[in-house]
Amino acid sequence: MPEQPIKVLLVEDNPGDVRLLQEFLWDVTTAQFELMPVERLDRTLKLLNQESFDVILLDLSLPDSQGLETFITLHRQAPAIPIIVLTGLDDENLALRAMQEGAQDYLVKGQVSGDLLVRCMRYAIERQRIEEALRQSEERFRVALKNSPIVVFNQDKELRYTWVYNTSPGFINEEILGKRDLDLTAAADAQLVFDIKQRVLSTGIGIRKEVSITTAQGIRYFDLTVEPLRNEAQEVIGVTCASIDISDRKLAEEKIREQAALLDVTTDAIFVRDLDNRVILWNKGAENLYGWLVQEAYGKKVVELLYDDEPPEEVEIALLTVINQGKWQGELPRVTKSGKKVLVSSRWSLVCQEDGTPKSILTVDTDITEKKQLETQLFRAQRLESIGTLASGIAHDLNNILTPILAVSQLLPLKFPNIYSEHEHLLEILEDSARRGADLVKQVLSFARGVEGKRMTLQVKHLIREVVKIIKQTFPRSIEVCIDVAPDLWTVYGDSTQLHQVLMNLCVNARDAMPDGGSLTISAENLLIDENYARMNLDAKVGPYTVVTVADTGVGIPREIVERIFEPFFTTKELGKGTGLGLSTVIGIVKSHGGFVNVYSEVGRGTQFKVYLPAAQKIQQIESTPQLEPLAGKEELILVVDDEPAIQEITRASLETHNYKTLVASDGIEAIALYAQNRDKISAVLMDIMLPSLDGLTAIRTLQKINPSVKIVATSGLASSSKLAQASTTNISGFISKPYTVKELLLTLQKVLNG
């Protein structure tokens, strides 16, 4: 592109000087100049309002203006255009005064050549551009620092202040010019900043550092940046520094650290998320409850951390409520990093900025998983107690109704023998129905208050033998009956008739659950319940128990109705094939004996009822039986695999208390992953047979493929024949039935690890 012409405004009233300058420009350069001559100052000022020029050549003596005032008026009108003053030999002092007022240069008439004129104009234009750029840069710098807390200053090689820019109120920059840091601050503080600046002077490398300075108001903290100050030859001639007071920030950070320390002390999970649901604070309690470390959780969306799939509808409701009302509280299901499901009591609070604009959401979660499990057991016990009270009242009224009916059915044949001979079968039906009704009332009373009978110390194994003798004679041959009774079984204090009824009811239910045949196993063993075991079952108390187990391989009980099977009149049998009072009678009798019942069932795999009866034998006699005492571990690492959070926690705590280390998995998939990562460290695996996602038996076989010599202790709350049969084919090292005591667990591990 052709070079743009330079527009020159010549303010000159002498026509000869005008022609001479035009000729100079024409002869000495090929560049285009647009020279516009003007004779008067007033016309010049009007022209500047209409057009722009690159440079002005000004004669100070004009018809309508004379001397320095001419320049001042024109410069005020066009401060951004460079002005070159034209003067005579006798007016050179006047030209110098004009330069002091802002003229770029001056030329003496009669001494001007073409080359000089062109060089002078080009220099003036360039110099004006540089000065304007510098002025704009300084203005930007001034505006930037005007409202900034930054203090900027220069110091020479002796570290004396040569320039200071500080907008702090009451600060007078001139008071520190020429002084050094030792003149302004305490000796120790001055020495610290002196060493920093001296290092920059000697190395030529900048340094940024936080420093503390003692002032009349106390210790203040500053973010100090020191850079070398160089001349045109790139020699270090001093330092240039920027300092910002960060005392308020340091105090805020200290306060935040103190608050964070307090947050980490609490066992609750506390976290803060922004309005995009991304985590910006995650305390130790959140790490412990959910398994995600703070560096893993930071910046992640909450739904990614606490849910496998889509969050439940309650989460969306909670979010809308906290945005609209400022707070929300309720119970929410969560999923930990390991996949374990937990239930939390969650409190949400909206955090706002000073102007009231929502900024973030504070959440406090308390783990109530175990509490809810215990509440469920308690509510179940309370519900059964309420139903028992109601049933007791109904039974009383029914007895009053059935007594005269039964008496009349027996009296009528005596009073009216002729009628009886003709309608004998009707009276038989009446009497039979009344007797059946009376039997039902007795069962209701057994459930309600465990009808008291004669109590004595008795041996349960004798009752088991009697029951087995009856069922072998009456049950279909397609049902195989097995018994397994401990030879040193403890005695119980109870009513033999009622306990006989308990065993018969359980066996009849087992028979009905196996219409196509199967296996019925009755076993009995001793169990010394400790505090850990009692925590796992609300009805259990610390002490010795005799445990009778009735297990079948039948159709099983669906999980959704297990909680209702002990309710009176609840039955899954066909109409006319069950009263629904069998299990309610069982629970009533067992509770009247101070015991409790646990049920484990799997649809299609069978059901197991465990009846716990307090042992009558004295604890001293029990302890006299020679028993192995468990030894403490040697920091062996045990992989605990169980989907029940309460059992995970109790087992982990029990093992770690006895000098074992633990890893915990909630399903078979997680167990395989953890074992693959820690194969050389894990000494044994404690594996529940019934697991979600991947069945325990499949997980066991997979671990054995990874390491054929892996030591596995299987556990189960079902312990049905089919499950045990399958487990036996997997070549496991040991088996314990849930719930287990700490002693049982430790002895089993001791045997497996040392075997």
C-alpha positions in Angstrom: 0.0 0.0 0.0 1.3 3.5 -0.8 2.4 5.6 2.1 -0.2 8.0 3.4 0.7 11.7 2.7 1.8 13.8 5.7 -0.6 16.6 6.3 1.2 19.8 7.3 -0.5 23.0 8.5 1.7 26.0 7.8 0.7 29.1 9.9 2.7 31.9 8.2 1.7 35.4 6.9 4.8 35.9 4.7 4.1 34.7 1.1 7.8 34.4 0.4 8.5 32.1 3.3 5.5 30.0 2.3 6.8 29.5 -1.3 10.3 28.7 0.1 9.0 26.0 2.4 6.9 24.5 -0.4 9.9 24.3 -2.7 12.0 22.6 0.0 9.4 19.9 0.4 9.1 19.4 -3.3 12.9 19.1 -4.0 14.2 16.9 -1.1 11.7 14.0 -0.8 9.5 11.7 -2.8 7.0 11.3 0.0 3.8 13.2 -0.5 3.2 16.2 1.8 -0.1 18.0 1.8 0.9 21.6 2.8 -1.9 23.9 3.7 -0.9 27.5 4.4 -2.9 29.8 6.7 -2.1 33.5 7.4 -4.1 34.2 10.6 -4.5 32.5 14.0 -8.3 32.8 14.1 -8.6 31.0 10.7 -6.2 28.4 11.9 -8.4 27.6 15.0 -11.5 27.2 12.8 -9.6 24.9 10.4 -8.5 22.7 13.2 -12.1 22.1 14.2 -12.8 20.8 10.6 -9.7 18.8 9.7 -6.9 16.9 11.3 -3.2 17.4 10.6 0.0 15.5 11.4 2.2 18.5 12.2 2.0 22.3 12.5 4.6 24.8 11.4 4.0 28.0 13.3 5.3 31.5 13.0 4.8 33.3 16.3 4.3 36.7 14.6 0.9 36.8 13.0 -1.5 39.7 12.0 -3.9 38.8 14.8 -1.5 37.3 17.4 2.0 38.0 18.5 4.7 36.2 20.6 4.4 33.3 23.0 0.6 33.8 23.3 0.2 32.6 19.7 1.8 29.2 20.6 -0.2 28.8 23.9 -3.5 29.5 22.2 -2.8 27.0 19.3 -1.4 24.3 21.6 -4.4 24.5 23.9 -6.7 24.0 20.8 -4.7 21.0 19.5 -2.5 19.5 22.2 -2.1 16.2 20.4 -0.6 17.7 17.2 3.2 18.3 17.3 4.1 22.0 16.7 7.4 23.3 15.2 8.0 27.0 15.8 9.4 29.1 13.0 11.4 32.1 14.3 14.0 34.6 13.2 17.6 34.9 14.5 16.7 37.5 17.1 13.7 35.6 18.4 15.5 32.3 19.4 14.9 32.9 23.1 11.2 33.1 22.4 11.4 29.8 20.6 13.1 28.2 23.6 10.3 29.4 25.8 7.8 27.9 23.4 9.5 24.5 23.7 9.3 24.8 27.5 5.5 25.2 27.0 5.3 22.1 24.9 6.6 22.8 21.3 8.4 19.8 19.8 11.2 21.8 18.1 12.0 25.1 16.4 13.6 26.2 13.1 15.4 29.5 12.5 14.3 31.2 9.2 17.2 31.6 6.8 19.0 28.5 8.2 16.4 26.0 7.1 17.2 23.4 4.4 14.9 20.9 2.8 16.5 17.9 4.5 16.5 19.7 7.9 12.8 20.6 7.5 11.8 17.0 6.6 13.9 15.5 9.4 12.5 18.0 11.9 8.9 17.3 10.9 9.3 13.5 11.0 11.1 13.7 14.3 8.4 15.9 15.8 5.6 13.6 14.6 7.4 10.5 16.0 8.2 12.2 19.2 4.7 13.3 19.6 3.4 9.8 19.0 5.8 8.4 21.6 4.9 11.0 24.2 1.2 10.4 23.5 1.6 6.6 23.9 3.6 7.2 27.1 1.0 9.6 28.4 -1.8 7.1 27.7 0.3 4.3 29.3 0.9 6.4 32.4 -2.8 7.3 32.5 -3.8 3.7 32.4 -1.3 2.9 35.1 -2.5 5.7 37.2 -6.2 4.7 36.8 -5.3 1.1 37.5 -3.5 2.0 40.7 -5.9 4.7 41.8 -8.3 2.3 43.6 -5.8 -0.4 44.1 -4.3 -1.4 47.5 -1.0 -2.0 45.8 2.0 0.2 46.7 4.5 0.6 43.9 8.0 2.1 44.5 11.6 2.2 43.1 14.8 2.0 45.0 18.4 2.7 43.8 21.4 0.4 44.3 21.8 1.7 47.9 18.1 0.8 48.4 17.0 4.4 48.9 13.5 5.2 47.8 13.5 7.2 44.6 9.8 7.0 43.6 6.7 5.9 45.4 3.1 5.5 44.3 0.7 5.0 47.2 -3.0 6.0 47.4 -3.5 5.1 51.0 -5.2 7.9 53.0 -2.8 10.1 54.9 0.3 8.7 53.2 2.7 11.3 51.9 5.1 9.8 49.4 7.6 12.6 49.7 8.3 11.7 53.3 10.0 8.5 52.5 12.0 9.6 49.3 15.7 9.2 49.9 15.2 7.0 53.0 15.9 3.3 53.4 13.8 0.5 55.0 15.9 0.7 58.2 14.8 4.3 58.6 11.1 3.3 58.4 10.7 -0.1 60.1 12.1 -2.2 63.0 15.6 -3.6 62.5 14.5 -7.2 62.2 11.9 -6.5 59.6 14.1 -4.1 57.7 16.9 -6.7 57.6 14.4 -9.3 56.2 13.3 -7.1 53.2 16.9 -5.8 52.8 18.1 -9.4 52.2 15.4 -10.0 49.7 16.1 -6.8 47.7 19.9 -7.3 47.9 19.5 -10.8 46.4 17.6 -9.3 43.5 20.3 -6.7 43.0 23.1 -9.3 43.0 21.3 -12.0 40.9 19.1 -9.9 38.6 16.3 -12.4 39.3 12.9 -11.2 40.7 11.5 -12.6 43.9 7.9 -12.8 45.3 7.5 -13.5 49.0 5.2 -12.9 52.0 6.7 -10.7 54.7 5.5 -9.5 58.1 6.1 -6.0 59.3 5.5 -4.7 62.9 3.6 -1.4 62.8 1.9 0.8 65.4 -1.3 -1.2 64.7 0.4 -4.5 65.2 1.9 -7.1 62.9 0.8 -6.6 59.2 1.4 -9.1 56.4 2.4 -8.1 52.9 2.7 -9.8 49.5 6.0 -8.3 48.3 7.2 -8.6 44.6 10.8 -7.4 43.9 12.1 -7.1 40.3 15.4 -5.7 39.0 15.3 -2.1 37.6 17.6 -1.8 34.6 18.9 1.1 32.4 19.1 1.2 28.6 22.3 -0.9 28.8 20.4 -3.5 30.8 22.5 -2.9 33.8 20.8 -3.3 37.2 20.5 0.1 38.8 18.0 -0.6 41.5 14.8 -2.5 42.2 11.2 -1.9 41.5 8.7 -3.3 44.0 5.0 -3.9 44.4 3.5 -4.5 47.8 0.0 -5.3 48.9 -1.3 -5.6 52.4 -2.8 -9.1 52.9 -3.3 -8.9 56.6 -7.1 -9.2 56.4 -6.8 -12.2 54.1 -4.3 -13.9 56.4 -6.6 -13.4 59.3 -9.5 -14.7 57.3 -7.4 -17.7 56.2 -6.5 -18.4 59.8 -10.2 -18.2 60.8 -11.1 -20.6 58.0 -8.4 -23.0 59.1 -9.7 -22.9 62.7 -13.3 -23.5 61.4 -12.1 -26.3 59.1 -10.4 -27.9 62.1 -13.6 -27.7 64.1 -15.5 -29.2 61.1 -13.1 -32.1 60.9 -13.6 -32.9 64.6 -17.3 -33.7 64.1 -18.4 -37.1 63.0 -21.1 -35.7 60.8 -20.5 -35.4 57.0 -20.3 -31.7 56.2 -19.9 -30.4 52.7 -20.7 -27.2 50.7 -21.6 -27.1 47.0 -22.1 -24.2 44.7 -25.3 -23.6 42.8 -24.1 -25.9 40.0 -24.0 -28.7 42.6 -20.2 -28.9 42.6 -18.4 -29.6 45.9 -16.3 -26.7 47.2 -15.9 -28.0 50.8 -15.6 -31.6 52.1 -14.8 -32.3 55.7 -13.2 -35.4 57.4 -16.6 -36.6 58.4 -17.7 -36.7 54.8 -14.5 -38.6 53.9 -15.2 -41.2 56.7 -18.9 -41.6 55.8 -18.8 -41.6 52.0 -15.2 -42.8 51.4 -14.3 -40.0 48.9 -11.2 -38.1 49.9 -11.4 -34.3 49.7 -9.2 -34.1 46.6 -11.4 -36.6 44.9 -14.7 -34.9 45.9 -13.7 -31.3 45.2 -15.3 -29.9 42.0 -17.4 -33.0 41.5 -21.2 -32.9 41.3 -22.9 -34.3 44.4 -25.0 -36.8 42.4 -21.8 -38.2 40.9 -20.4 -38.9 44.4 -23.5 -40.0 46.4 -25.7 -41.9 43.8 -25.1 -44.8 41.4 -27.9 -43.8 39.0 -30.5 -41.0 39.1 -31.0 -39.5 42.5 -34.4 -40.2 44.2 -37.2 -37.7 43.8 -36.7 -36.4 47.4 -33.3 -34.8 46.3 -35.1 -32.6 43.7 -37.7 -31.6 46.3 -35.0 -30.8 48.8 -33.2 -28.7 46.3 -36.3 -26.7 45.3 -37.2 -26.2 49.0 -33.8 -24.9 50.1 -33.7 -22.5 47.2 -37.1 -21.1 47.9 -37.2 -21.3 51.7 -33.6 -21.2 52.7 -33.5 -24.6 54.5 -34.6 -28.2 54.3 -34.4 -31.2 56.6 -35.2 -34.9 56.0 -33.9 -38.4 55.5 -32.1 -39.4 52.3 -30.6 -42.6 51.0 -27.0 -42.3 49.9 -24.4 -44.6 48.2 -20.8 -44.6 49.4 -17.7 -44.8 47.2 -17.6 -48.6 47.9 -21.2 -49.0 46.8 -22.6 -49.4 50.3 -26.1 -48.0 50.8 -26.6 -45.8 53.8 -29.4 -43.7 55.2 -28.7 -40.2 56.5 -30.5 -37.5 58.4 -29.7 -34.5 56.1 -29.9 -30.8 56.9 -29.5 -28.2 54.1 -29.0 -24.5 54.5 -28.8 -21.8 51.8 -25.6 -19.6 52.0 -26.1 -16.1 50.5 -23.8 -13.2 49.7 -24.0 -9.9 51.5 -26.5 -8.6 49.0 -28.8 -11.6 49.6 -27.8 -13.4 46.3 -27.7 -17.3 46.8 -24.1 -18.5 46.7 -23.9 -22.1 47.9 -25.7 -24.8 49.9 -24.3 -26.2 53.2 -25.2 -29.8 53.9 -24.8 -31.7 57.2 -25.4 -35.5 57.0 -25.7 -37.8 60.0 -25.5 -41.6 59.4 -28.7 -43.2 60.9 -28.4 -46.6 59.1 -27.8 -48.6 62.2 -30.3 -46.5 64.2 -33.0 -47.2 61.6 -32.3 -51.0 61.7 -32.7 -51.0 65.4 -35.8 -48.9 65.2 -37.3 -51.4 62.7 -36.7 -54.2 65.2 -38.2 -52.1 68.0 -41.3 -51.1 66.0 -41.8 -54.7 65.0 -41.6 -55.8 68.7 -44.0 -52.9 69.6 -46.4 -53.9 66.8 -46.5 -57.5 67.9 -47.0 -56.4 71.5 -49.9 -54.2 70.5 -51.4 -57.0 68.5 -50.9 -59.3 71.4 -52.8 -57.0 73.7 -55.6 -56.8 71.2 -55.6 -60.5 70.6 -55.8 -61.2 74.4 -58.9 -59.0 74.7 -60.5 -60.7 71.7 -59.7 -64.2 73.0 -61.4 -63.4 76.3 -64.6 -62.4 74.6 -64.4 -65.4 72.2 -64.1 -67.7 75.1 -67.2 -66.3 76.6 -69.1 -66.8 73.3 -67.7 -70.3 72.6 -68.3 -71.7 76.1 -72.2 -71.7 75.9 -72.1 -72.9 72.3 -70.0 -75.8 73.2 -72.1 -76.6 76.2 -75.4 -76.4 74.2 -74.0 -78.7 71.5 -73.3 -81.3 74.2 -76.6 -80.7 76.1 -79.0 -80.8 73.2 -78.7 -84.6 72.6 -79.6 -85.2 76.2 -82.6 -82.9 76.1 -83.9 -83.9 72.7 -82.8 -87.5 71.9 -85.3 -87.8 69.0 -84.0 -84.7 67.3 -80.5 -85.8 67.8 -81.1 -89.2 66.1 -82.5 -87.4 63.0 -79.8 -84.6 62.9 -76.9 -86.1 64.6 -74.3 -84.9 62.0 -75.5 -81.3 62.4 -74.8 -81.3 66.2 -71.4 -83.0 65.6 -70.5 -80.2 63.2 -71.6 -77.6 65.8 -69.5 -79.2 68.5 -66.5 -79.7 66.3 -66.6 -76.1 65.2 -66.9 -74.8 68.7 -63.9 -77.0 69.8 -61.8 -75.7 66.8 -62.7 -72.1 67.8 -61.6 -72.8 71.4 -58.3 -74.2 70.1 -57.8 -71.0 68.1 -58.4 -69.0 71.2 -55.8 -70.9 73.0 -53.3 -70.3 70.2 -54.2 -66.6 70.3 -53.5 -66.5 74.1 -50.3 -68.3 73.6 -49.2 -65.6 71.2 -50.5 -62.8 73.4 -49.0 -63.8 76.7 -47.5 -67.2 76.3 -50.1 -69.1 78.3 -48.3 -70.0 81.6 -47.7 -73.7 82.2 -45.5 -75.7 84.5 -41.9 -74.5 84.2 -38.9 -76.7 85.0 -35.3 -77.2 84.0 -35.3 -79.4 80.9 -33.1 -80.7 78.2 -34.1 -79.5 74.7 -32.5 -82.4 72.9 -35.1 -84.7 74.5 -37.9 -82.5 73.0 -36.1 -82.6 69.6 -36.0 -86.4 69.6 -39.7 -86.6 70.5 -40.6 -84.2 67.7 -38.4 -86.0 65.1 -40.1 -89.3 66.1 -43.5 -87.8 65.3 -42.6 -86.1 62.1 -40.8 -89.2 60.7 -44.1 -91.1 61.2 -46.4 -88.4 59.8 -44.4 -86.4 57.2 -44.1 -87.5 53.6 -41.2 -89.8 52.9 -40.0 -87.3 50.2 -38.8 -85.1 53.1 -35.5 -86.1 54.6 -35.2 -85.3 58.3 -31.7 -84.7 59.8 -30.8 -83.8 63.4 -27.5 -82.2 64.7 -27.5 -81.7 68.4 -24.4 -80.6 70.4 -23.5 -83.4 72.9 -22.9 -80.9 75.8 -26.1 -78.9 75.1 -27.1 -76.6 77.9 -30.4 -76.9 79.7 -33.2 -74.3 79.6 -35.9 -73.4 82.1 -39.4 -73.7 80.5 -42.6 -75.5 79.8 -42.0 -78.7 77.9 -45.5 -78.7 76.3 -45.2 -75.2 75.0 -41.7 -75.7 73.7 -42.8 -78.9 72.1 -45.6 -76.9 70.3 -43.0 -74.4 69.1 -40.9 -77.1 67.5 -44.0 -78.8 66.0 -45.3 -75.5 64.5 -41.9 -74.8 62.9 -41.6 -78.3 61.5 -45.2 -78.2 60.1 -44.4 -74.9 58.3 -41.2 -76.4 56.9 -43.2 -79.4 55.6 -45.8 -77.1 53.9 -42.9 -75.2 52.3 -41.7 -78.4 50.6 -44.6 -79.9 48.7 -42.3 -81.7 46.4 -40.0 -82.9 49.1 -36.7 -81.7 50.4 -34.5 -81.6 53.5 -35.6 -80.7 57.0 -32.7 -80.1 59.5 -33.2 -79.6 63.3 -30.0 -78.6 65.1 -29.2 -77.3 68.6 -26.0 -75.7 69.9 -24.7 -73.6 72.7 -24.1 -69.8 72.2 -22.6 -67.3 74.6 -23.9 -63.9 73.4 -21.5 -61.0 74.0 -22.0 -57.2 73.7 -21.2 -57.1 70.0 -23.8 -59.8 69.2 -26.3 -58.0 71.3 -25.8 -54.8 69.3 -26.7 -56.8 66.2 -30.0 -57.9 67.6 -32.3 -55.7 69.7 -33.9 -58.7 71.5 -30.7 -60.4 72.5 -29.1 -59.9 75.9 -25.5 -60.8 77.0 -25.3 -64.3 78.4 -25.6 -68.0 77.6 -28.3 -69.3 75.2 -29.4 -72.6 73.8 -30.1 -72.2 70.1 -32.5 -74.5 68.2 -32.5 -74.2 64.4 -35.2 -75.5 62.1 -34.1 -75.3 58.5 -35.8 -76.4 55.3 -35.0 -76.3 51.6 -38.4 -75.2 50.5 -39.9 -72.3 48.5 -38.6 -69.6 50.9 -40.3 -66.4 52.1 -40.3 -63.2 50.0 -38.3 -60.4 51.6 -41.3 -58.0 51.5 -43.4 -60.2 53.9 -40.8 -61.5 56.3 -41.6 -58.7 58.7 -45.3 -59.8 58.9 -45.0 -63.5 59.3 -45.3 -63.4 63.1 -48.5 -61.3 63.0 -51.6 -63.3 64.1 -53.9 -64.5 61.2 -51.3 -63.5 58.6 -50.7 -66.5 56.3 -49.5 -67.2 52.7 -51.2 -70.5 52.6 -54.4 -71.2 50.6 -57.8 -70.5 52.2 -58.6 -73.3 54.6 -55.1 -74.6 54.9 -53.8 -72.3 57.6 -55.1 -70.1 60.4 -52.1 -67.7 60.5 -51.6 -68.4 64.2 -48.7 -70.9 64.1 -45.8 -68.4 64.0 -47.6 -65.9 66.2 -47.9 -68.7 68.8 -44.2 -69.5 68.4 -43.1 -65.9 69.0 -45.5 -65.6 72.0 -44.2 -68.8 73.7 -40.5 -68.0 73.0 -40.8 -64.4 74.3 -42.6 -65.7 77.4 -39.4 -67.8 78.0 -37.2 -64.7 77.7 -35.9 -65.7 74.2 -36.2 -64.4 70.7 -36.5 -65.8 67.1 -34.4 -64.9 64.0 -35.6 -65.7 60.5 -33.4 -66.1 57.4 -34.9 -67.0 54.1 -34.2 -66.9 50.3 -36.9 -67.4 47.8 -36.4 -70.8 46.1 -33.6 -71.8 48.4 -35.3 -72.4 51.8 -35.9 -70.9 55.2 -34.2 -71.1 58.6 -35.8 -70.3 62.0 -33.4 -69.9 64.9 -35.0 -70.1 68.3 -32.8 -68.5 71.1 -33.7 -69.7 74.6 -31.8 -68.5 77.7 -29.7 -71.3 79.2 -30.6 -72.4 82.7 -27.1 -73.6 83.5 -25.0 -71.3 85.7 -22.3 -69.3 83.8 -19.7 -70.8 86.2 -20.6 -74.3 85.1 -20.6 -73.2 81.4 -17.1 -71.7 81.7 -15.8 -74.8 83.4 -16.2 -76.6 80.1 -12.7 -76.6 78.4 -12.7 -74.1 75.6 -10.1 -72.6 73.4 -9.4 -68.9 74.1 -8.9 -66.8 71.0 -5.4 -65.2 70.5 -4.8 -61.7 69.3 -3.9 -61.3 65.6 -0.5 -60.4 64.3 -1.8 -57.4 62.1 -3.0 -59.8 59.4 -5.1 -58.1 56.8 -8.7 -59.5 56.6 -11.0 -58.7 53.7 -14.6 -58.5 55.2 -17.3 -58.9 52.6 -20.9 -58.2 53.7 -23.8 -56.1 52.4 -25.1 -55.2 55.9 -23.5 -51.9 57.2 -24.1 -52.8 60.8 -22.3 -56.2 60.4 -19.5 -54.6 58.4 -18.9 -52.0 61.2 -19.1 -54.5 64.1 -16.9 -57.1 62.4 -14.3 -54.4 61.5 -14.3 -53.0 65.0 -14.0 -56.4 66.6 -11.1 -57.5 64.3 -9.2 -54.2 64.7 -9.6 -54.4 68.5 -7.9 -57.8 68.4 -4.9 -56.6 66.4 -6.1 -57.4 62.9 -6.3 -55.0 59.9 -9.3 -54.9 57.7 -10.6 -54.0 54.2 -14.4 -53.9 53.7 -16.4 -54.7 50.6 -20.2 -54.5 50.2 -20.6 -57.0 47.3 -18.8 -59.7 45.3 -17.6 -57.3 42.6 -16.0 -54.9 45.0 -14.5 -57.9 46.9 -12.8 -59.2 43.8 -11.5 -55.7 42.9 -10.0 -55.2 46.4 -8.5 -58.6 46.5 -6.8 -58.1 43.0 -5.3 -54.9 44.3 -4.1 -56.3 47.6 -3.6 -60.0 46.9 -0.1 -60.1 48.5 -1.3 -58.3 51.7 -4.6 -60.1 52.4 -4.3 -63.1 54.8 -7.9 -64.3 54.7 -11.3 -63.4 53.3 -14.5 -63.3 55.4 -17.3 -63.8 52.8 -21.0 -63.6 53.2 -22.7 -66.2 50.9 -25.7 -64.1 50.1 -24.6 -60.8 48.4 -26.1 -58.4 46.0 -24.7 -57.8 42.4 -22.6 -60.9 42.5 -23.4 -64.0 44.6 -21.0 -64.9 47.3 -20.3 -68.4 46.0 -19.4 -67.0 42.6 -17.2 -64.4 44.2 -15.4 -67.2 46.2 -14.8 -69.2 43.0 -13.4 -66.1 41.3 -11.0 -65.4 44.1 -9.8 -69.0 44.0 -9.0 -68.6 40.3 -7.0 -65.5 41.2 -5.2 -67.3 44.0 -5.9 -71.1 44.4 -4.5 -71.0 48.0 -6.7 -68.1 49.2 -8.1 -68.7 52.7 -11.8 -68.0 52.8 -14.2 -68.2 55.8 -17.8 -68.3 54.5 -20.6 -66.8 56.6 -24.4 -67.0 56.2 -27.6 -66.0 58.0 -29.5 -68.7 56.1 -27.3 -71.8 56.5 -29.7 -73.9 54.5 -28.7 -77.3 53.4 -28.5 -76.3 49.7 -26.3 -73.3 50.4 -24.0 -75.3 52.7 -23.8 -78.0 50.1 -22.8 -75.5 47.4 -20.3 -73.9 49.8 -18.7 -77.2 50.6 -17.9 -77.7 46.9 -15.9 -74.5 46.8 -13.1 -75.8 49.1 -13.6 -73.0 51.7 -11.3 -72.9 54.8 -14.1 -72.4 57.3 -17.8 -71.5 57.9 -19.5 -69.5 60.7 -23.3 -68.8 61.0 -24.6 -65.3 61.5 -25.1 -63.8 64.0 -21.7 -64.8 65.4 -19.9 -63.8 68.5 -16.5 -62.2 68.6 -15.1 -65.3 70.1 -16.5 -67.5 67.4 -15.1 -65.2 64.7 -11.6 -65.0 66.3 -11.4 -68.8 66.9 -12.4 -69.5 63.3 -9.8 -67.1 61.9 -7.2 -68.4 64.3 -7.9 -71.9 63.1 -7.9 -70.9 59.4 -4.7 -68.8 59.5 -2.7 -71.3 61.6 -4.1 -74.3 59.8 
